[in-house]
Amino acid sequence: MMIFMITAIAQILIAIVLIVLSTQLRTPSLASIRDIILVFLLLGSSLLILSGCLQLRQKNWNLQKGMAFAIAFLGVVGLTITVANEAQFYWQKYRVVLGAEVESLEVFGKHFIVGYKDINDAVKLVEKRAIAGVFITTRNIENKTYEEIKTELETLQEIRRSQGLSPLWIATDQEGGIVSRLSPPLTYLPSLSEIVAKEKNIENIKKAVIEYASTQGRELSDLGINVNFAPVVDLNKGVVNQRDRYSQIYRRAISDDSKIVTLVAKWYCDTLEQFDVKCTIKHFPGLGRVENDTHVTDAELNASVEELERDDWIPFREIMKKSSAWTMLGHAKLMALDTQYPVSFSPPVIRELIREKWQYRGILITDDLCMKAVYGSSEGINGAIKKALISGVDLLLIAYDPDLYYEAMASLLQGHRLQPTGTR
């Protein structure tokens, strides 16, 4: 009896864990191990159901039967949630890839840059005119030669040419230093901050930055990439948080001096432009003062607008006015203007400050919408996307977990009267 009770309680606890996992399976935080967890959920729930049913047949005592029933029931709940969520995802994917008309997809697809795991998925989306571009990162180049990568990207562009459309945006994160997604095969370069720290004379810094950017621009362009999500123009405010696993702005920022950051970023962007590669200044409104990591939690920027205009925003404003660089919107809340929504989908910040007050007409792109600060927000990713487009964002980035694209697009296709106000 005691052994049965211990075993039954253990099975019930396992069932509860499986149910919780089944509800979280489609969150981006589990994207890298989703397939493994799915097998675990299906197999684990099925075994619990089988175990419970067998015990129901063998046990006579009411308490034992009750616990056996509970095991089987919880197994059914976990299995049902798992299957239902997977069925919903594949239905959404079907609606986008096969069910939707090209004209409908193109209306919203021109606003998406999407990562991919399988090149065939990217090909289908490009064929359907369902995206404006793709994001390529480490997982897309593993176990591939330089020529194989180049051929894959050229295949995507050839589809666009055959459609008579402008080139696909093919983007990556090649900042240098700790964010060098394509090294190798591309040359590994240190961060721009190391270049600045090494050289003391401003002319030597300029020469080194131009040489640095020339190497990146030449290699990116040759591979087939026309957008680089760099440089980081957040100022280095020395904020270090041990729980910050991914942002780590203090390691990526060019300098703590806004004038130096402005000069370096301008030289960098002008040089990339010579190789037909767009640069992207990031992450507005500046994450140098932000403590939390938006990949895994909410974050707030608490400085006043006046303080930011005097310091943090100088690189953004100058480069936005004097170049064709894109501007990436981060997911921290700018508390001085909007305490409710992150900047990436904040109407007061995007529409009222950037578009109306600053009269900025360049490209605004969100940071990766797969971050917890977005999908865990009150709006969720679907609400965030709609608010971003209505506010004036041009491009939406879904990089880490491409599966989220299908959910987002399916939501947009559900007949919402959405009027994007972006400049492109």
C-alpha positions as CSV (number, residue, x, y, z in Angstrom):
1,M,0.0,0.0,0.0
2,M,2.7,2.5,1.0
3,I,4.7,1.7,-2.2
4,F,1.6,2.3,-4.3
5,M,0.9,5.6,-2.6
6,I,4.4,6.9,-3.1
7,T,4.4,5.8,-6.7
8,A,1.0,7.3,-7.3
9,I,1.9,10.6,-5.8
10,A,5.1,10.7,-7.9
11,Q,3.1,10.0,-11.0
12,I,0.6,12.8,-10.2
13,L,3.5,15.3,-9.7
14,I,5.0,14.2,-13.0
15,A,1.6,14.7,-14.6
16,I,1.3,18.2,-13.2
17,V,4.8,19.1,-14.5
18,L,3.8,17.8,-18.0
19,I,0.7,19.9,-18.0
20,V,2.7,23.0,-17.1
21,L,5.2,22.2,-19.8
22,S,2.4,21.6,-22.4
23,T,1.0,25.1,-21.7
24,Q,4.5,26.6,-22.3
25,L,5.6,24.6,-25.2
26,R,4.9,27.3,-27.8
27,T,6.7,30.1,-25.9
28,P,10.0,31.3,-27.5
29,S,11.9,30.4,-24.3
30,L,11.6,26.7,-25.2
31,A,12.2,27.1,-28.9
32,S,15.6,25.6,-29.0
33,I,14.5,22.4,-27.3
34,R,10.8,22.3,-28.4
35,D,11.1,19.1,-30.4
36,I,12.7,17.2,-27.5
37,I,10.0,18.5,-25.1
38,L,7.3,17.6,-27.5
39,V,8.4,14.0,-27.7
40,F,8.7,14.0,-23.9
41,L,5.2,15.3,-23.4
42,L,3.6,13.0,-25.9
43,L,5.4,9.9,-24.5
44,G,5.1,10.9,-20.9
45,S,1.3,11.7,-21.0
46,S,0.6,8.5,-22.9
47,L,2.5,6.4,-20.4
48,L,0.6,8.1,-17.5
49,I,-2.7,7.4,-19.2
50,L,-1.7,3.7,-19.7
51,S,-0.5,3.4,-16.2
52,G,-3.6,4.9,-14.7
53,C,-5.9,2.7,-16.8
54,L,-4.0,-0.5,-15.9
55,Q,-4.2,0.4,-12.2
56,L,-7.9,1.1,-12.4
57,R,-8.4,-2.4,-13.7
58,Q,-6.3,-4.0,-10.9
59,K,-7.2,-1.9,-7.8
60,N,-10.3,-2.5,-5.7
61,W,-9.8,-0.1,-2.8
62,N,-11.6,3.3,-3.5
63,L,-8.6,5.5,-2.6
64,Q,-6.3,3.5,-4.9
65,K,-8.8,3.7,-7.7
66,G,-9.2,7.4,-7.1
67,M,-5.5,8.0,-7.4
68,A,-5.3,5.8,-10.5
69,F,-8.2,7.8,-12.0
70,A,-6.4,11.0,-11.2
71,I,-3.2,9.8,-12.9
72,A,-5.1,8.8,-16.0
73,F,-7.1,12.0,-16.1
74,L,-4.1,14.3,-15.7
75,G,-2.3,12.4,-18.4
76,V,-5.3,13.0,-20.7
77,V,-5.3,16.7,-19.8
78,G,-1.6,17.0,-20.6
79,L,-1.9,15.1,-23.8
80,T,-5.0,17.1,-24.9
81,I,-3.3,20.5,-24.3
82,T,-0.2,19.4,-26.1
83,V,-2.1,18.0,-29.2
84,A,-4.4,21.0,-29.2
85,N,-1.5,23.5,-29.2
86,E,0.4,21.7,-31.9
87,A,-2.8,21.4,-34.0
88,Q,-3.4,25.1,-33.6
89,F,0.1,25.9,-34.7
90,Y,0.0,23.7,-37.8
91,W,-3.4,25.1,-38.7
92,Q,-2.0,28.6,-38.5
93,K,1.0,27.6,-40.6
94,Y,-1.3,25.9,-43.1
95,R,-3.4,29.1,-43.3
96,V,-0.4,31.2,-44.0
97,V,1.6,28.9,-46.4
98,L,-1.2,27.2,-48.3
99,G,-4.5,28.8,-47.3
100,A,-4.0,32.5,-47.7
101,E,-4.0,34.3,-51.1
102,V,-0.7,36.0,-52.1
103,E,-2.4,39.5,-52.2
104,S,-3.5,39.2,-48.6
105,L,-0.2,37.9,-47.4
106,E,1.7,40.7,-49.2
107,V,-0.2,43.4,-47.4
108,F,1.3,42.5,-44.1
109,G,4.3,40.4,-45.3
110,K,6.1,43.5,-46.4
111,H,6.6,44.3,-42.7
112,F,8.2,41.1,-41.6
113,I,11.9,40.0,-41.3
114,V,11.9,36.4,-40.1
115,G,14.5,33.9,-39.0
116,Y,14.4,30.3,-40.2
117,K,15.5,26.9,-39.2
118,D,14.8,25.1,-42.5
119,I,15.6,26.9,-45.8
120,N,12.6,25.3,-47.3
121,D,10.3,27.2,-44.9
122,A,12.0,30.5,-46.0
123,V,11.6,29.6,-49.7
124,K,7.9,29.0,-49.2
125,L,7.4,32.3,-47.5
126,V,9.3,34.2,-50.1
127,E,7.4,32.5,-52.9
128,K,4.1,33.6,-51.2
129,R,5.4,37.2,-50.8
130,A,4.7,36.7,-47.1
131,I,7.9,38.3,-45.8
132,A,10.1,41.3,-46.6
133,G,13.3,39.6,-45.5
134,V,15.1,36.9,-43.6
135,F,17.4,36.9,-40.6
136,I,20.4,34.6,-40.8
137,T,22.4,33.5,-37.8
138,T,24.6,30.8,-36.4
139,R,22.1,27.9,-36.8
140,N,21.7,28.7,-40.5
141,I,25.4,28.3,-41.3
142,E,26.4,25.3,-39.2
143,N,28.0,22.5,-41.2
144,K,27.8,24.5,-44.4
145,T,30.5,25.8,-46.6
146,Y,30.7,29.5,-47.5
147,E,29.5,28.7,-51.0
148,E,26.5,26.7,-49.7
149,I,25.4,29.6,-47.6
150,K,25.9,32.0,-50.5
151,T,23.9,29.8,-52.8
152,E,21.0,29.5,-50.3
153,L,20.7,33.3,-50.0
154,E,21.0,33.7,-53.8
155,T,18.2,31.2,-54.2
156,L,15.9,33.4,-52.1
157,Q,16.9,36.6,-54.1
158,E,16.3,34.8,-57.4
159,I,12.7,34.1,-56.4
160,R,12.2,37.8,-55.6
161,R,13.7,38.8,-59.0
162,S,11.4,36.4,-60.8
163,Q,8.5,38.1,-59.0
164,G,9.6,41.5,-60.2
165,L,10.0,42.7,-56.6
166,S,12.7,44.7,-54.9
167,P,15.5,42.6,-53.3
168,L,14.8,40.7,-50.2
169,W,16.3,42.1,-47.0
170,I,18.8,39.6,-45.8
171,A,19.9,40.6,-42.3
172,T,22.3,39.4,-39.6
173,D,23.9,40.3,-36.3
174,Q,27.5,40.9,-37.0
175,E,28.5,43.6,-34.5
176,G,31.9,42.2,-33.8
177,G,33.1,40.9,-30.4
178,I,30.6,38.8,-28.5
179,V,27.9,39.2,-31.1
180,S,29.5,37.8,-34.3
181,R,26.9,35.4,-35.6
182,L,28.6,34.6,-38.8
183,S,32.2,34.1,-37.6
184,P,33.4,31.8,-39.1
185,P,33.2,31.8,-42.1
186,L,33.3,35.6,-41.9
187,T,36.4,37.2,-40.2
188,Y,36.1,37.5,-36.5
189,L,36.6,41.1,-35.4
190,P,36.8,42.6,-31.9
191,S,34.1,45.0,-30.7
192,L,34.2,48.6,-31.9
193,S,34.8,49.5,-28.2
194,E,38.2,47.7,-28.4
195,I,39.1,49.7,-31.5
196,V,38.2,53.0,-29.7
197,A,40.1,52.0,-26.5
198,K,43.2,51.0,-28.4
199,E,43.6,54.2,-30.4
200,K,43.9,57.6,-28.7
201,N,44.2,59.9,-31.7
202,I,40.8,60.6,-33.3
203,E,42.2,60.3,-36.9
204,N,43.7,56.9,-36.0
205,I,40.3,55.9,-34.6
206,K,38.6,57.0,-37.8
207,K,41.1,55.1,-40.0
208,A,40.7,51.9,-37.9
209,V,36.9,52.1,-37.9
210,I,36.7,52.6,-41.7
211,E,39.1,49.6,-42.2
212,Y,37.0,47.6,-39.8
213,A,33.7,48.5,-41.5
214,S,35.2,47.9,-44.9
215,T,36.1,44.3,-43.9
216,Q,32.6,43.7,-42.6
217,G,30.9,45.4,-45.5
218,R,32.9,43.6,-48.2
219,E,32.4,40.2,-46.6
220,L,28.7,40.6,-45.8
221,S,27.9,41.9,-49.3
222,D,29.8,39.1,-51.0
223,L,27.9,36.5,-48.9
224,G,24.6,38.1,-50.0
225,I,23.7,40.0,-46.8
226,N,22.4,43.6,-47.2
227,V,21.4,44.5,-43.7
228,N,23.6,44.4,-40.5
229,F,22.0,44.9,-37.1
230,A,25.0,47.1,-36.0
231,P,26.3,49.3,-34.6
232,V,25.2,49.5,-30.9
233,V,24.9,53.2,-30.1
234,D,23.7,52.7,-26.5
235,L,26.1,54.5,-24.2
236,N,28.1,52.5,-21.8
237,K,26.8,53.6,-18.4
238,G,28.7,50.8,-16.6
239,V,25.5,49.0,-15.6
240,V,26.3,45.3,-14.8
241,N,23.6,42.9,-13.7
242,Q,24.7,39.3,-13.0
243,R,21.3,38.1,-14.2
244,D,21.8,39.8,-17.6
245,R,22.7,36.8,-19.7
246,Y,22.1,38.2,-23.2
247,S,22.0,42.0,-23.5
248,Q,25.2,42.9,-21.7
249,I,25.3,46.4,-23.2
250,Y,28.4,47.3,-21.1
251,R,30.4,44.8,-23.2
252,R,28.9,45.9,-26.6
253,A,28.6,49.7,-26.3
254,I,31.2,51.7,-28.2
255,S,31.9,54.2,-25.5
256,D,30.5,56.2,-22.6
257,D,31.1,59.4,-24.6
258,S,28.1,60.3,-26.8
259,K,30.3,62.3,-29.2
260,I,32.7,59.4,-29.8
261,V,29.8,57.0,-30.3
262,T,28.3,59.4,-32.8
263,L,31.5,59.7,-34.8
264,V,32.3,56.0,-34.8
265,A,28.8,55.0,-35.7
266,K,28.6,57.5,-38.6
267,W,31.9,56.3,-40.0
268,Y,30.8,52.7,-39.7
269,C,27.4,53.3,-41.3
270,D,28.8,55.4,-44.2
271,T,31.4,52.7,-44.9
272,L,28.9,49.8,-44.9
273,E,26.7,51.9,-47.3
274,Q,29.6,51.9,-49.8
275,F,29.1,48.1,-50.0
276,D,25.3,48.3,-50.3
277,V,24.9,47.1,-46.8
278,K,22.4,48.9,-44.5
279,C,23.5,49.5,-40.9
280,T,21.1,49.6,-38.0
281,I,21.6,51.8,-35.0
282,K,20.3,50.2,-31.8
283,H,18.6,49.9,-29.3
284,F,16.5,53.1,-29.0
285,P,15.8,54.6,-26.5
286,G,19.2,53.4,-25.4
287,L,19.8,50.5,-23.1
288,G,22.9,51.7,-21.4
289,R,21.0,52.8,-18.3
290,V,18.7,49.7,-18.2
291,E,19.4,47.1,-15.7
292,N,17.1,44.2,-16.7
293,D,17.5,42.0,-19.7
294,T,14.4,42.3,-22.0
295,H,15.2,38.8,-23.4
296,V,13.9,37.3,-20.2
297,T,11.9,40.0,-18.3
298,D,10.4,43.5,-18.4
299,A,12.8,46.5,-18.3
300,E,12.4,50.2,-17.6
301,L,14.4,53.3,-18.6
302,N,13.7,55.8,-15.9
303,A,15.8,58.8,-17.1
304,S,14.0,62.0,-18.0
305,V,13.5,63.1,-21.6
306,E,15.7,66.1,-21.0
307,E,18.5,64.0,-19.7
308,L,18.3,61.6,-22.6
309,E,18.3,64.4,-25.1
310,R,21.5,65.8,-23.5
311,D,23.3,62.5,-23.6
312,D,22.0,59.1,-24.7
313,W,20.0,60.3,-27.7
314,I,22.7,62.3,-29.3
315,P,24.1,59.4,-31.4
316,F,20.5,58.4,-32.4
317,R,19.4,61.9,-33.4
318,E,22.6,62.7,-35.3
319,I,22.7,59.5,-37.3
320,M,19.0,59.5,-37.9
321,K,19.3,62.9,-39.5
322,K,22.5,62.4,-41.4
323,S,22.4,58.9,-42.8
324,S,20.1,56.2,-44.3
325,A,20.7,53.9,-41.3
326,W,17.8,51.9,-39.9
327,T,16.8,52.4,-36.3
328,M,16.0,49.4,-34.1
329,L,13.5,49.9,-31.3
330,G,14.3,48.1,-28.0
331,H,11.8,46.6,-25.6
332,A,12.5,48.6,-22.5
333,K,9.7,51.0,-21.4
334,L,10.6,54.7,-21.6
335,M,8.9,55.6,-18.4
336,A,8.9,59.3,-19.0
337,L,6.6,58.9,-22.0
338,D,4.8,55.6,-21.6
339,T,4.6,53.5,-18.4
340,Q,2.5,50.8,-20.1
341,Y,4.2,49.6,-23.2
342,P,7.7,48.9,-24.3
343,V,9.2,51.4,-26.8
344,S,8.9,48.8,-29.7
345,F,5.2,49.1,-29.7
346,S,4.6,52.4,-27.8
347,P,2.3,54.9,-29.6
348,P,3.6,57.9,-27.5
349,V,7.2,57.0,-28.4
350,I,6.9,55.9,-32.0
351,R,4.2,58.0,-33.3
352,E,4.2,61.1,-31.1
353,L,8.0,61.5,-30.5
354,I,9.8,59.9,-33.4
355,R,7.4,60.3,-36.3
356,E,5.6,63.5,-35.3
357,K,7.9,65.6,-33.1
358,W,11.2,64.5,-34.7
359,Q,9.7,64.1,-38.2
360,Y,11.8,61.0,-38.7
361,R,11.0,59.3,-42.0
362,G,13.6,56.6,-42.0
363,I,13.1,52.9,-41.3
364,L,12.1,51.8,-37.9
365,I,12.5,48.1,-37.1
366,T,11.7,46.3,-33.8
367,D,14.2,44.3,-31.9
368,D,13.4,40.6,-31.9
369,L,9.8,40.2,-30.9
370,C,10.6,36.7,-29.4
371,M,11.8,38.4,-26.2
372,K,9.9,37.9,-22.9
373,A,9.3,41.7,-22.6
374,V,7.0,41.4,-25.6
375,Y,5.4,38.0,-25.6
376,G,4.9,38.2,-21.9
377,S,3.4,41.6,-22.0
378,S,-0.3,42.4,-21.5
379,E,-0.7,42.7,-25.2
380,G,1.2,39.5,-26.1
381,I,3.0,39.3,-29.4
382,N,-0.1,39.7,-31.6
383,G,-1.3,42.8,-29.8
384,A,2.3,44.2,-29.8
385,I,2.6,43.8,-33.6
386,K,-0.7,45.5,-34.3
387,K,0.3,48.5,-32.0
388,A,3.7,48.7,-33.6
389,L,2.4,48.9,-37.1
390,I,-0.4,51.3,-36.3
391,S,2.1,53.5,-34.5
392,G,4.5,53.8,-37.4
393,V,7.0,50.9,-37.3
394,D,8.1,49.7,-40.7
395,L,9.6,46.3,-40.0
396,L,8.9,43.6,-37.5
397,L,11.7,41.2,-36.5
398,I,10.9,37.6,-35.5
399,A,14.3,36.0,-35.3
400,Y,14.9,33.5,-32.5
401,D,11.6,31.5,-32.8
402,P,10.3,31.7,-36.4
403,D,7.3,29.7,-35.5
404,L,5.8,32.8,-33.9
405,Y,5.6,34.4,-37.4
406,Y,2.7,32.0,-38.3
407,E,0.7,32.9,-35.2
408,A,1.3,36.6,-35.8
409,M,0.4,36.5,-39.5
410,A,-2.7,34.3,-38.9
411,S,-3.8,36.9,-36.4
412,L,-3.3,39.8,-38.9
413,L,-5.2,37.9,-41.6
414,Q,-8.3,37.5,-39.4
415,G,-9.9,40.5,-41.0
416,H,-8.6,43.2,-38.7
417,R,-8.8,46.7,-40.2
418,L,-5.3,47.6,-39.6
419,Q,-3.8,50.7,-41.1
420,P,0.0,50.7,-40.8
421,T,1.5,54.1,-40.8
422,G,5.2,53.2,-41.4
423,T,7.2,55.1,-44.0
424,R,7.8,52.0,-46.2
